[in-house]
Amino acid sequence: MEAPLPSEIRLAAAMVKHFGDPEADAHLRRPEIWTSALLESFRGEAQAGDCLPWSKTHEKVRLRRGEVSLWPGINGHGKTVLTSQVVGNLLRQGRRVAVASLEMKPWMTLKRMARQAAGNSSPADKFLLDFVNWLGKRRFLLFDQRGSCATRRPSSTWSISSSTA
């Protein structure tokens, strides 16, 4: 194995100082490691991952299995509406989905999703119970953390992760 360059050593030290992780340098890699993966990715392979619900995005955006998608933005500008639509689409395809909103309590996220699913601002109790049951059967998860986070945790507003397992 090639000895690290002085710049790599300084970067590793900065990562340890900033994140407090003595193993941070173990995750730093030279780009040459991914040369074959890079070349293969440009050889006409079909785009992998789940499409968003809107046909005009199908060739532009995919949500790949095992990856996290962040949907940051200003409060009140439609992140919940947009991501609720995406979540519903993924769940209907049999994907497991986890959502983290660091702005609101999980029940408030569910409330907004239920209103959107019902198509009205005051769904009946039976609809709400059926909706929660439908989400549960599809193993939908909500991350219960709001406010500030330690520097080691991601600080994005929305995160969607899907998988088939």
VOSEZA-608232 format. One record per atom (N, C-alpha, C, O): atom name; residue in three letters; x, y, z. Coordinates in pm, 1 decimal. Layout:
<atoms>
CA,ALA,X,Y,Z
...
</atoms>
This chain:
<atoms>
N,MET,84.6,-118.1,0.0
CA,MET,0.0,0.0,0.0
C,MET,88.5,123.5,0.0
O,MET,188.9,129.4,71.0
N,GLU,50.9,220.4,-79.0
CA,GLU,127.1,344.1,-93.2
C,GLU,115.3,429.7,33.1
O,GLU,8.4,438.3,93.5
N,ALA,225.5,492.3,72.1
CA,ALA,225.5,578.6,190.7
C,ALA,138.2,700.9,164.6
O,ALA,135.3,752.2,52.7
N,PRO,66.4,748.3,267.5
CA,PRO,-19.4,865.4,247.3
C,PRO,62.3,990.8,218.8
O,PRO,173.1,1007.5,269.7
N,LEU,6.6,1076.9,138.2
CA,LEU,68.1,1206.4,108.9
C,LEU,53.8,1297.8,229.5
O,LEU,-37.3,1279.2,310.2
N,PRO,143.1,1397.6,243.7
CA,PRO,130.2,1491.9,355.7
C,PRO,-7.8,1558.9,360.6
O,PRO,-60.8,1582.1,469.3
N,SER,-66.4,1590.0,244.1
CA,SER,-199.0,1653.8,243.2
C,SER,-305.7,1558.6,297.4
O,SER,-399.3,1602.1,364.5
N,GLU,-291.8,1427.2,268.3
CA,GLU,-386.0,1328.5,320.5
C,GLU,-374.5,1317.6,471.9
O,GLU,-474.6,1303.1,542.0
N,ILE,-251.7,1324.6,521.2
CA,ILE,-229.5,1318.0,665.7
C,ILE,-291.7,1439.8,733.3
O,ILE,-355.0,1426.8,838.1
N,ARG,-274.2,1558.3,674.2
CA,ARG,-332.4,1680.2,732.3
C,ARG,-485.8,1672.8,729.4
O,ARG,-551.3,1713.0,825.6
N,LEU,-542.6,1622.2,620.6
CA,LEU,-687.8,1608.9,611.5
C,LEU,-739.2,1512.6,718.4
O,LEU,-839.4,1539.9,784.5
N,ALA,-669.8,1400.2,734.8
CA,ALA,-710.8,1303.0,836.3
C,ALA,-705.3,1365.3,975.4
O,ALA,-795.6,1344.8,1056.4
N,ALA,-600.3,1440.8,1002.9
CA,ALA,-587.8,1506.4,1133.4
C,ALA,-699.7,1608.5,1153.0
O,ALA,-754.2,1620.3,1262.7
N,ALA,-734.1,1681.8,1048.1
CA,ALA,-843.2,1779.5,1057.3
C,ALA,-976.1,1709.5,1083.0
O,ALA,-1058.4,1759.2,1160.0
N,MET,-998.1,1593.8,1018.9
CA,MET,-1121.5,1518.4,1040.9
C,MET,-1130.4,1472.1,1185.9
O,MET,-1236.1,1482.0,1248.3
N,VAL,-1020.0,1421.9,1239.3
CA,VAL,-1017.8,1377.4,1378.0
C,VAL,-1045.6,1494.6,1470.8
O,VAL,-1122.7,1481.6,1565.9
N,LYS,-983.4,1609.0,1444.0
CA,LYS,-1003.4,1726.4,1528.0
C,LYS,-1148.2,1774.2,1522.5
O,LYS,-1208.1,1804.6,1625.7
N,HIS,-1204.7,1780.8,1400.9
CA,HIS,-1341.0,1832.8,1385.5
C,HIS,-1446.3,1735.6,1437.1
O,HIS,-1536.8,1775.4,1510.5
N,PHE,-1435.4,1608.1,1399.2
CA,PHE,-1538.5,1511.0,1433.0
C,PHE,-1507.5,1430.2,1557.9
O,PHE,-1594.3,1359.5,1609.0
N,GLY,-1384.6,1439.7,1607.6
CA,GLY,-1348.2,1366.0,1727.2
C,GLY,-1344.7,1216.1,1705.3
O,GLY,-1360.6,1139.0,1799.9
N,ASP,-1324.1,1174.5,1581.7
CA,ASP,-1327.6,1032.2,1548.4
C,ASP,-1187.0,983.3,1517.3
O,ASP,-1132.3,1017.2,1412.3
N,PRO,-1127.6,904.9,1605.7
CA,PRO,-992.6,856.8,1579.2
C,PRO,-984.6,763.9,1458.8
O,PRO,-875.5,739.0,1407.6
N,GLU,-1098.9,711.9,1412.5
CA,GLU,-1100.8,624.4,1295.6
C,GLU,-1135.5,700.1,1167.5
O,GLU,-1152.4,637.9,1062.6
N,ALA,-1146.4,834.0,1173.9
CA,ALA,-1189.5,911.5,1057.4
C,ALA,-1101.1,886.0,936.1
O,ALA,-1151.0,876.7,823.9
N,ASP,-968.6,874.5,957.7
CA,ASP,-878.9,852.8,844.3
C,ASP,-901.2,717.2,778.3
O,ASP,-862.9,698.7,662.7
N,ALA,-961.4,623.2,847.9
CA,ALA,-988.5,491.8,790.5
C,ALA,-1092.8,500.5,679.6
O,ALA,-1105.7,406.9,600.7
N,HIS,-1166.9,609.7,671.8
CA,HIS,-1271.8,626.0,571.9
C,HIS,-1229.9,715.6,456.5
O,HIS,-1308.4,737.6,364.3
N,LEU,-1108.1,767.6,459.6
CA,LEU,-1058.5,851.6,351.5
C,LEU,-988.1,762.8,249.5
O,LEU,-901.5,682.8,284.7
N,ARG,-1025.9,777.8,123.6
CA,ARG,-969.7,693.6,19.1
C,ARG,-925.0,779.0,-98.9
O,ARG,-980.1,886.1,-124.5
N,ARG,-824.8,729.9,-169.6
CA,ARG,-780.6,794.5,-292.3
C,ARG,-879.2,759.3,-403.5
O,ARG,-933.8,649.0,-402.5
N,PRO,-903.8,848.2,-498.7
CA,PRO,-1004.4,823.2,-603.2
C,PRO,-971.8,706.6,-695.3
O,PRO,-1062.4,650.0,-756.5
N,GLU,-844.8,669.4,-706.7
CA,GLU,-807.4,559.7,-795.3
C,GLU,-876.3,427.6,-759.2
O,GLU,-893.1,340.2,-844.3
N,ILE,-915.3,414.4,-634.3
CA,ILE,-981.9,292.9,-588.0
C,ILE,-1109.8,266.2,-667.0
O,ILE,-1146.8,150.8,-688.6
N,TRP,-1176.7,372.1,-709.7
CA,TRP,-1306.0,359.6,-776.9
C,TRP,-1297.3,372.8,-928.8
O,TRP,-1399.1,394.9,-994.4
N,THR,-1178.8,359.8,-985.2
CA,THR,-1161.6,376.4,-1129.8
C,THR,-1249.1,279.6,-1208.5
O,THR,-1319.6,322.0,-1300.0
N,SER,-1246.5,151.4,-1175.6
CA,SER,-1324.9,54.7,-1253.3
C,SER,-1475.1,79.8,-1237.0
O,SER,-1549.8,68.7,-1334.2
N,ALA,-1519.9,113.1,-1116.7
CA,ALA,-1662.3,144.1,-1095.5
C,ALA,-1702.9,266.7,-1176.3
O,ALA,-1812.6,271.0,-1232.0
N,LEU,-1615.1,366.0,-1183.0
CA,LEU,-1642.6,487.0,-1260.7
C,LEU,-1655.4,453.2,-1408.7
O,LEU,-1749.8,496.4,-1474.8
N,LEU,-1561.8,377.2,-1459.7
CA,LEU,-1565.9,340.2,-1601.5
C,LEU,-1692.4,260.6,-1633.5
O,LEU,-1758.6,287.5,-1733.7
N,GLU,-1726.3,163.0,-1549.5
CA,GLU,-1846.4,82.5,-1571.8
C,GLU,-1973.8,166.2,-1569.0
O,GLU,-2068.7,138.4,-1642.3
N,SER,-1975.4,268.7,-1484.2
CA,SER,-2096.3,350.3,-1471.8
C,SER,-2126.6,429.8,-1597.8
O,SER,-2240.1,472.7,-1618.1
N,PHE,-2025.0,450.0,-1683.7
CA,PHE,-2045.6,525.7,-1807.1
C,PHE,-2064.7,435.6,-1928.7
O,PHE,-2073.9,486.3,-2040.5
N,ARG,-2070.9,305.3,-1911.0
CA,ARG,-2079.2,212.0,-2023.3
C,ARG,-2222.1,170.4,-2056.4
O,ARG,-2246.0,53.9,-2088.2
N,GLY,-2315.4,261.0,-2049.9
CA,GLY,-2451.0,235.2,-2094.2
C,GLY,-2535.5,147.7,-2004.7
O,GLY,-2638.1,96.0,-2048.9
N,GLU,-2495.8,129.7,-1880.5
CA,GLU,-2579.8,51.8,-1790.0
C,GLU,-2708.4,128.8,-1762.7
O,GLU,-2708.1,251.8,-1757.4
N,ALA,-2818.1,55.6,-1745.4
CA,ALA,-2945.9,118.9,-1714.7
C,ALA,-2937.4,190.9,-1580.7
O,ALA,-2869.9,145.9,-1488.1
N,GLN,-3006.4,302.0,-1573.0
CA,GLN,-3008.5,378.5,-1448.7
C,GLN,-3080.7,296.5,-1342.6
O,GLN,-3192.3,249.4,-1364.8
N,ALA,-3016.9,279.7,-1228.1
CA,ALA,-3073.3,198.1,-1120.8
C,ALA,-3150.9,284.5,-1022.3
O,ALA,-3125.3,404.1,-1008.5
N,GLY,-3245.1,222.3,-954.8
CA,GLY,-3317.2,290.3,-848.5
C,GLY,-3462.7,315.4,-879.9
O,GLY,-3509.2,293.9,-991.9
N,ASP,-3533.6,361.2,-778.7
CA,ASP,-3676.3,389.2,-791.1
C,ASP,-3699.3,529.5,-845.8
O,ASP,-3629.6,624.6,-810.3
N,CYS,-3797.5,539.2,-931.7
CA,CYS,-3834.3,668.4,-989.3
C,CYS,-3917.8,749.6,-891.3
O,CYS,-3980.8,694.4,-801.0
N,LEU,-3917.6,879.0,-909.8
CA,LEU,-4009.4,966.1,-837.7
C,LEU,-4146.8,951.1,-903.2
O,LEU,-4156.2,897.1,-1013.4
N,PRO,-4252.8,997.6,-838.0
CA,PRO,-4387.3,977.1,-893.0
C,PRO,-4418.6,1054.0,-1021.7
O,PRO,-4522.3,1029.7,-1083.3
N,TRP,-4332.8,1144.5,-1062.9
CA,TRP,-4360.3,1231.2,-1176.7
C,TRP,-4278.1,1187.7,-1297.1
O,TRP,-4155.5,1180.4,-1289.2
N,SER,-4345.4,1158.5,-1409.9
CA,SER,-4279.4,1102.1,-1527.7
C,SER,-4166.1,1189.5,-1580.7
O,SER,-4067.6,1136.2,-1631.9
N,LYS,-4176.7,1319.2,-1570.2
CA,LYS,-4070.5,1404.4,-1623.5
C,LYS,-3939.2,1390.8,-1545.9
O,LYS,-3835.2,1437.5,-1592.5
N,THR,-3942.5,1327.7,-1428.3
CA,THR,-3820.3,1308.8,-1349.6
C,THR,-3757.8,1171.1,-1368.0
O,THR,-3647.0,1147.1,-1320.2
N,HIS,-3827.3,1079.8,-1436.9
CA,HIS,-3784.1,939.8,-1443.1
C,HIS,-3643.6,920.8,-1499.5
O,HIS,-3571.6,832.4,-1453.1
N,GLU,-3602.9,999.0,-1596.0
CA,GLU,-3469.2,984.6,-1654.2
C,GLU,-3366.0,1074.0,-1585.6
O,GLU,-3248.4,1071.8,-1621.9
N,LYS,-3408.6,1151.7,-1487.7
CA,LYS,-3317.8,1247.4,-1424.2
C,LYS,-3283.7,1215.7,-1279.2
O,LYS,-3173.0,1244.0,-1233.4
N,VAL,-3378.3,1157.1,-1207.2
CA,VAL,-3358.3,1134.8,-1063.8
C,VAL,-3400.2,992.8,-1028.2
O,VAL,-3505.6,945.8,-1071.0
N,ARG,-3318.2,925.6,-950.6
CA,ARG,-3351.4,793.0,-899.2
C,ARG,-3313.0,786.3,-752.4
O,ARG,-3215.6,848.1,-709.5
N,LEU,-3389.7,711.3,-676.9
CA,LEU,-3358.7,683.3,-536.9
C,LEU,-3304.8,541.6,-532.6
O,LEU,-3379.4,445.2,-549.9
N,ARG,-3175.1,529.4,-509.6
CA,ARG,-3111.0,399.0,-514.5
C,ARG,-3116.8,328.4,-379.9
O,ARG,-3107.6,391.1,-274.3
N,ARG,-3132.4,197.6,-385.9
CA,ARG,-3141.4,113.3,-267.4
C,ARG,-3019.4,132.8,-177.3
O,ARG,-2905.3,133.6,-223.6
N,GLY,-3046.4,148.5,-48.3
CA,GLY,-2939.9,159.4,50.2
C,GLY,-2877.9,297.0,61.4
O,GLY,-2787.3,316.4,142.4
N,GLU,-2923.4,393.1,-17.0
CA,GLU,-2870.3,528.5,-10.0
C,GLU,-2970.3,618.7,60.9
O,GLU,-3089.6,589.0,66.9
N,VAL,-2920.8,727.3,113.4
CA,VAL,-3003.8,825.6,182.5
C,VAL,-3019.7,946.4,91.5
O,VAL,-2922.3,994.9,33.9
N,SER,-3141.5,994.3,79.0
CA,SER,-3169.0,1114.9,0.7
C,SER,-3208.7,1226.0,95.8
O,SER,-3298.0,1209.3,178.8
N,LEU,-3142.1,1339.2,83.1
CA,LEU,-3171.1,1454.4,168.4
C,LEU,-3254.1,1555.2,90.7
O,LEU,-3228.0,1582.1,-26.5
N,TRP,-3353.7,1610.1,157.2
CA,TRP,-3444.4,1706.0,94.9
C,TRP,-3448.1,1831.9,181.0
O,TRP,-3548.0,1857.3,248.3
N,PRO,-3341.3,1910.7,180.2
CA,PRO,-3337.1,2030.3,265.0
C,PRO,-3414.2,2145.5,202.2
O,PRO,-3442.0,2144.9,82.3
N,GLY,-3447.8,2242.9,283.1
CA,GLY,-3514.5,2362.3,232.8
C,GLY,-3565.6,2448.8,346.1
O,GLY,-3556.6,2413.0,463.5
N,ILE,-3618.2,2561.4,308.7
CA,ILE,-3670.4,2660.1,403.2
C,ILE,-3803.1,2611.4,460.4
O,ILE,-3883.1,2551.0,389.0
N,ASN,-3826.5,2637.2,587.9
CA,ASN,-3953.2,2599.6,652.3
C,ASN,-4071.8,2652.5,572.2
O,ASN,-4071.6,2766.1,524.9
N,GLY,-4173.2,2567.1,558.3
CA,GLY,-4297.7,2609.5,495.3
C,GLY,-4294.7,2617.0,343.8
O,GLY,-4383.6,2678.0,284.3
N,HIS,-4196.5,2557.7,280.0
CA,HIS,-4186.4,2566.3,134.4
C,HIS,-4214.1,2434.9,62.2
O,HIS,-4176.5,2419.6,-54.0
N,GLY,-4280.0,2338.8,129.5
CA,GLY,-4331.0,2221.6,60.9
C,GLY,-4250.1,2093.3,70.4
O,GLY,-4278.9,1998.2,-2.2
N,LYS,-4150.5,2087.4,157.0
CA,LYS,-4073.2,1963.2,169.8
C,LYS,-4162.2,1847.2,212.6
O,LYS,-4152.1,1737.8,157.0
N,THR,-4248.6,1869.5,309.8
CA,THR,-4334.9,1762.9,359.9
C,THR,-4431.7,1716.5,252.0
O,THR,-4452.6,1596.3,235.8
N,VAL,-4489.9,1807.8,179.4
CA,VAL,-4583.7,1771.5,72.5
C,VAL,-4511.5,1690.8,-34.2
O,VAL,-4560.4,1586.2,-76.8
N,LEU,-4396.5,1738.3,-77.0
CA,LEU,-4319.9,1670.2,-180.8
C,LEU,-4274.1,1532.0,-135.8
O,LEU,-4292.9,1433.2,-206.9
N,THR,-4214.2,1525.8,-18.3
CA,THR,-4161.9,1397.2,28.2
C,THR,-4273.0,1299.5,64.6
O,THR,-4255.1,1178.5,50.3
N,SER,-4387.2,1349.1,111.2
CA,SER,-4500.7,1260.5,138.1
C,SER,-4547.2,1192.5,10.0
O,SER,-4583.4,1074.9,10.9
N,GLN,-4546.0,1265.7,-97.7
CA,GLN,-4584.1,1208.9,-227.7
C,GLN,-4485.1,1099.9,-268.3
O,GLN,-4524.8,993.4,-315.6
N,VAL,-4356.5,1127.5,-249.3
CA,VAL,-4251.8,1030.4,-283.2
C,VAL,-4262.3,906.9,-192.6
O,VAL,-4252.4,793.7,-239.9
N,VAL,-4282.4,929.4,-62.7
CA,VAL,-4294.3,819.1,33.1
C,VAL,-4410.8,728.4,-4.9
O,VAL,-4395.3,606.4,-9.9
N,GLY,-4526.1,786.6,-31.4
CA,GLY,-4643.2,707.4,-70.0
C,GLY,-4616.6,624.4,-194.1
O,GLY,-4655.4,507.8,-201.2
N,ASN,-4550.6,684.3,-291.5
CA,ASN,-4516.5,613.8,-415.4
C,ASN,-4423.5,496.0,-387.7
O,ASN,-4443.3,387.2,-441.8
N,LEU,-4322.0,517.1,-303.8
CA,LEU,-4228.3,409.4,-269.9
C,LEU,-4297.9,297.5,-192.2
O,LEU,-4273.0,179.6,-217.3
N,LEU,-4384.3,334.2,-98.6
CA,LEU,-4454.9,233.6,-19.0
C,LEU,-4548.0,150.0,-106.7
O,LEU,-4559.2,29.0,-86.7
N,ARG,-4614.6,212.6,-203.0
CA,ARG,-4702.8,138.6,-293.7
C,ARG,-4623.4,39.1,-379.2
O,ARG,-4678.1,-61.3,-424.9
N,GLN,-4493.9,67.4,-400.5
CA,GLN,-4407.6,-24.0,-477.1
C,GLN,-4346.7,-132.6,-389.2
O,GLN,-4269.1,-215.5,-436.8
N,GLY,-4382.4,-132.1,-259.8
CA,GLY,-4331.5,-234.5,-170.1
C,GLY,-4197.2,-201.7,-107.2
O,GLY,-4132.8,-290.1,-50.5
N,ARG,-4153.9,-78.4,-115.7
CA,ARG,-4027.1,-37.2,-57.2
C,ARG,-4045.6,-1.5,89.3
O,ARG,-4150.0,50.8,128.5
N,ARG,-3944.1,-29.8,170.1
CA,ARG,-3943.4,17.2,308.7
C,ARG,-3888.0,158.4,306.8
O,ARG,-3793.2,187.8,233.9
N,VAL,-3947.1,245.5,386.6
CA,VAL,-3906.3,385.8,386.7
C,VAL,-3893.4,435.5,529.8
O,VAL,-3975.2,403.2,615.9
N,ALA,-3789.6,514.3,553.8
CA,ALA,-3771.8,582.2,681.9
C,ALA,-3761.8,731.2,654.5
O,ALA,-3694.0,773.0,560.6
N,VAL,-3829.0,811.7,736.3
CA,VAL,-3828.4,956.7,720.1
C,VAL,-3780.5,1021.5,848.5
O,VAL,-3821.7,983.4,958.1
N,ALA,-3693.5,1119.5,833.9
CA,ALA,-3647.0,1199.4,947.4
C,ALA,-3678.5,1345.1,918.5
O,ALA,-3625.1,1403.1,824.0
N,SER,-3764.1,1403.6,998.6
CA,SER,-3790.0,1546.7,990.9
C,SER,-3740.7,1606.0,1121.7
O,SER,-3794.2,1575.8,1228.4
N,LEU,-3639.7,1689.5,1113.4
CA,LEU,-3585.1,1749.6,1234.5
C,LEU,-3657.8,1878.8,1269.4
O,LEU,-3617.2,1949.8,1361.4
N,GLU,-3764.5,1909.7,1197.1
CA,GLU,-3842.1,2030.5,1222.5
C,GLU,-3968.7,2005.6,1304.1
O,GLU,-4012.6,2093.2,1378.5
N,MET,-4026.7,1888.0,1290.8
CA,MET,-4155.6,1864.9,1355.4
C,MET,-4161.8,1727.5,1419.5
O,MET,-4085.5,1637.1,1385.6
N,LYS,-4254.0,1714.5,1512.2
CA,LYS,-4273.9,1586.9,1580.9
C,LYS,-4328.0,1484.2,1482.7
O,LYS,-4397.3,1519.8,1387.4
N,PRO,-4296.9,1356.6,1505.3
CA,PRO,-4343.4,1252.5,1413.2
C,PRO,-4495.5,1252.6,1391.5
O,PRO,-4541.4,1232.1,1279.1
N,TRP,-4573.2,1275.4,1496.9
CA,TRP,-4718.7,1273.9,1479.0
C,TRP,-4762.7,1387.7,1387.3
O,TRP,-4862.4,1373.8,1316.4
N,MET,-4690.4,1500.3,1387.1
CA,MET,-4725.4,1610.9,1298.1
C,MET,-4691.4,1575.1,1152.8
O,MET,-4764.1,1611.8,1060.5
N,THR,-4582.0,1504.2,1133.9
CA,THR,-4549.0,1455.9,999.5
C,THR,-4659.6,1362.0,951.3
O,THR,-4704.9,1372.3,837.3
N,LEU,-4703.2,1269.7,1039.0
CA,LEU,-4813.0,1179.0,1004.4
C,LEU,-4941.7,1254.7,973.6
O,LEU,-5015.4,1218.9,881.7
N,LYS,-4967.9,1359.2,1050.9
CA,LYS,-5089.1,1439.0,1029.3
C,LYS,-5088.6,1500.5,889.4
O,LYS,-5188.6,1495.4,817.8
N,ARG,-4976.0,1557.9,852.2
CA,ARG,-4966.7,1618.6,718.9
C,ARG,-4977.3,1513.1,608.7
O,ARG,-5042.4,1534.8,506.5
N,MET,-4912.1,1398.4,631.1
CA,MET,-4920.4,1291.3,532.1
C,MET,-5064.0,1239.2,519.1
O,MET,-5110.8,1212.5,408.4
N,ALA,-5133.7,1224.7,632.4
CA,ALA,-5271.8,1174.9,630.7
C,ALA,-5363.6,1272.8,558.1
O,ALA,-5448.1,1231.3,478.8
N,ARG,-5347.8,1401.5,584.3
CA,ARG,-5429.4,1502.2,513.6
C,ARG,-5407.7,1492.6,363.2
O,ARG,-5502.7,1498.5,285.1
N,GLN,-5283.1,1477.8,324.0
CA,GLN,-5251.5,1469.2,182.1
C,GLN,-5310.5,1341.4,122.3
O,GLN,-5368.4,1344.7,13.7
N,ALA,-5296.0,1228.7,192.7
CA,ALA,-5349.2,1101.1,142.9
C,ALA,-5501.2,1104.8,132.8
O,ALA,-5558.8,1049.3,39.3
N,ALA,-5566.1,1170.1,229.0
CA,ALA,-5712.4,1176.6,230.4
C,ALA,-5766.1,1277.2,129.7
O,ALA,-5879.2,1265.4,82.4
N,GLY,-5684.6,1374.9,98.0
CA,GLY,-5730.7,1478.9,6.0
C,GLY,-5819.7,1581.6,73.2
O,GLY,-5890.0,1656.9,5.8
N,ASN,-5816.9,1584.9,207.2
CA,ASN,-5891.8,1688.8,278.2
C,ASN,-5823.1,1717.5,411.3
O,ASN,-5737.3,1641.6,456.4
N,SER,-5862.4,1828.5,473.0
CA,SER,-5792.7,1874.0,593.5
C,SER,-5840.2,1807.8,721.7
O,SER,-5778.4,1825.2,826.7
N,SER,-5950.3,1731.0,714.4
CA,SER,-6003.4,1670.0,835.2
C,SER,-6052.1,1527.1,808.4
O,SER,-6172.7,1502.7,804.3
N,PRO,-5959.4,1433.2,790.1
CA,PRO,-5999.6,1294.6,760.9
C,PRO,-6073.9,1231.0,878.1
O,PRO,-6050.5,1265.5,994.0
N,ALA,-6162.8,1138.8,846.7
CA,ALA,-6238.9,1066.3,948.7
C,ALA,-6145.9,975.0,1028.1
O,ALA,-6040.5,934.1,979.4
N,ASP,-6186.6,943.7,1151.1
CA,ASP,-6106.1,857.1,1237.6
C,ASP,-6076.9,722.6,1170.5
O,ASP,-5964.9,672.5,1179.2
N,LYS,-6176.1,664.2,1104.1
CA,LYS,-6154.8,535.4,1037.7
C,LYS,-6045.4,547.2,933.0
O,LYS,-5960.5,458.7,922.2
N,PHE,-6046.1,655.2,855.5
CA,PHE,-5941.2,674.8,755.1
C,PHE,-5804.9,683.3,823.3
O,PHE,-5708.7,621.8,777.2
N,LEU,-5795.9,758.6,931.9
CA,LEU,-5668.6,775.3,1002.4
C,LEU,-5615.9,642.3,1056.8
O,LEU,-5496.9,612.7,1046.0
N,LEU,-5705.9,562.5,1115.3
CA,LEU,-5665.2,431.3,1166.2
C,LEU,-5619.6,339.9,1052.4
O,LEU,-5519.0,270.0,1064.8
N,ASP,-5693.8,340.8,941.8
CA,ASP,-5655.6,260.4,825.0
C,ASP,-5522.4,308.5,767.2
O,ASP,-5440.0,227.9,723.9
N,PHE,-5502.4,439.8,766.9
CA,PHE,-5378.8,498.0,713.6
C,PHE,-5257.5,453.9,796.0
O,PHE,-5156.1,411.8,740.3
N,VAL,-5268.4,463.9,928.6
CA,VAL,-5157.7,421.8,1015.7
C,VAL,-5133.0,271.9,1000.3
O,VAL,-5017.8,228.6,997.3
N,ASN,-5238.9,192.6,990.4
CA,ASN,-5225.6,48.5,968.9
C,ASN,-5155.5,19.3,835.7
O,ASN,-5067.9,-66.9,828.8
N,TRP,-5194.5,91.6,730.2
CA,TRP,-5133.3,75.1,598.2
C,TRP,-4984.0,105.9,605.7
O,TRP,-4902.5,32.3,550.1
N,LEU,-4948.0,214.5,674.1
CA,LEU,-4805.9,249.2,689.2
C,LEU,-4731.3,141.1,766.9
O,LEU,-4621.0,101.6,729.2
N,GLY,-4791.4,94.0,874.6
CA,GLY,-4727.8,-8.1,957.8
C,GLY,-4702.8,-137.8,884.3
O,GLY,-4597.7,-199.7,901.1
N,LYS,-4798.9,-179.8,802.5
CA,LYS,-4782.3,-303.4,725.6
C,LYS,-4667.3,-292.7,626.5
O,LYS,-4608.5,-393.7,587.8
N,ARG,-4636.1,-173.1,586.5
CA,ARG,-4527.1,-151.3,490.6
C,ARG,-4396.0,-116.9,560.6
O,ARG,-4298.1,-79.6,495.9
N,ARG,-4395.0,-129.6,692.7
CA,ARG,-4276.1,-105.8,774.9
C,ARG,-4219.4,34.3,756.9
O,ARG,-4097.8,53.2,753.9
N,PHE,-4307.5,131.3,745.0
CA,PHE,-4269.3,272.5,738.0
C,PHE,-4219.3,315.8,875.4
O,PHE,-4280.1,282.1,977.0
N,LEU,-4108.7,390.2,879.3
CA,LEU,-4051.2,434.9,1005.3
C,LEU,-4033.6,585.7,1007.5
O,LEU,-4006.6,648.3,904.9
N,LEU,-4049.6,643.3,1127.2
CA,LEU,-4024.9,786.7,1148.8
C,LEU,-3914.2,802.0,1252.2
O,LEU,-3917.4,737.2,1356.8
N,PHE,-3817.7,886.0,1223.9
CA,PHE,-3709.4,915.1,1316.7
C,PHE,-3758.5,1020.6,1414.5
O,PHE,-3809.1,1124.7,1372.6
N,ASP,-3744.3,995.5,1543.3
CA,ASP,-3797.2,1084.0,1646.9
C,ASP,-3685.5,1168.4,1708.6
O,ASP,-3639.2,1140.2,1819.1
N,GLN,-3642.8,1272.0,1636.3
CA,GLN,-3540.0,1364.7,1685.7
C,GLN,-3564.9,1500.7,1622.2
O,GLN,-3580.1,1511.2,1500.5
N,ARG,-3568.7,1603.3,1703.5
CA,ARG,-3585.2,1739.4,1654.1
C,ARG,-3482.0,1828.3,1720.5
O,ARG,-3420.4,1790.6,1820.2
N,GLY,-3464.0,1946.6,1664.2
CA,GLY,-3373.9,2043.7,1725.4
C,GLY,-3230.6,2023.6,1683.7
O,GLY,-3202.1,1974.1,1574.7
N,SER,-3141.0,2062.6,1771.6
CA,SER,-2999.4,2056.8,1737.8
C,SER,-2947.2,1914.6,1750.9
O,SER,-3002.5,1832.3,1823.9
N,CYS,-2840.2,1888.2,1679.0
CA,CYS,-2776.5,1756.9,1678.7
C,CYS,-2627.5,1774.2,1704.6
O,CYS,-2571.1,1881.1,1681.3
N,ALA,-2565.8,1670.0,1752.0
CA,ALA,-2420.9,1669.5,1764.9
C,ALA,-2360.4,1675.7,1625.6
O,ALA,-2425.7,1638.2,1528.3
N,THR,-2236.6,1722.5,1614.6
CA,THR,-2174.5,1737.5,1483.0
C,THR,-2158.0,1605.7,1410.1
O,THR,-2140.5,1605.7,1288.2
N,ARG,-2163.0,1494.2,1479.6
CA,ARG,-2149.9,1364.5,1414.3
C,ARG,-2277.5,1321.6,1343.4
O,ARG,-2272.7,1236.8,1254.3
N,ARG,-2390.6,1378.3,1381.0
CA,ARG,-2518.3,1339.2,1320.0
C,ARG,-2550.3,1430.1,1202.5
O,ARG,-2513.5,1547.6,1203.5
N,PRO,-2618.3,1377.5,1101.1
CA,PRO,-2658.5,1463.9,990.0
C,PRO,-2759.7,1566.8,1037.9
O,PRO,-2840.6,1538.5,1126.3
N,SER,-2755.3,1686.0,979.8
CA,SER,-2844.7,1792.1,1022.2
C,SER,-2942.4,1831.6,914.1
O,SER,-2990.7,1944.9,913.9
N,SER,-2973.4,1741.5,821.6
CA,SER,-3066.8,1772.4,715.3
C,SER,-3208.3,1773.2,769.6
O,SER,-3237.1,1716.2,874.8
N,THR,-3294.9,1838.3,696.1
CA,THR,-3433.9,1848.4,735.5
C,THR,-3510.9,1721.0,705.1
O,THR,-3582.6,1670.5,791.5
N,TRP,-3497.8,1668.4,585.2
CA,TRP,-3569.6,1548.4,545.3
C,TRP,-3472.7,1447.0,489.3
O,TRP,-3375.8,1482.5,422.2
N,SER,-3498.4,1324.6,516.2
CA,SER,-3417.7,1216.8,462.8
C,SER,-3510.0,1101.6,428.1
O,SER,-3594.5,1062.0,508.4
N,ILE,-3493.6,1048.7,309.3
CA,ILE,-3572.3,933.3,268.9
C,ILE,-3476.2,822.3,233.0
O,ILE,-3385.9,841.4,151.5
N,SER,-3494.9,708.9,292.2
CA,SER,-3413.9,592.7,259.9
C,SER,-3508.5,479.7,227.6
O,SER,-3602.2,453.3,302.9
N,SER,-3484.8,412.6,116.2
CA,SER,-3574.7,303.3,80.1
C,SER,-3494.5,177.1,52.3
O,SER,-3378.7,182.0,10.8
N,SER,-3559.0,65.4,76.1
CA,SER,-3498.9,-63.7,42.3
C,SER,-3609.9,-163.3,16.0
O,SER,-3725.9,-139.6,49.7
N,THR,-3573.3,-273.8,-44.0
CA,THR,-3673.2,-376.4,-73.6
C,THR,-3677.7,-483.0,33.1
O,THR,-3774.0,-559.3,40.5
N,ALA,-3575.0,-489.6,116.2
CA,ALA,-3569.7,-596.0,219.2
C,ALA,-3653.9,-563.4,338.6
O,ALA,-3660.0,-642.1,433.1
</atoms>
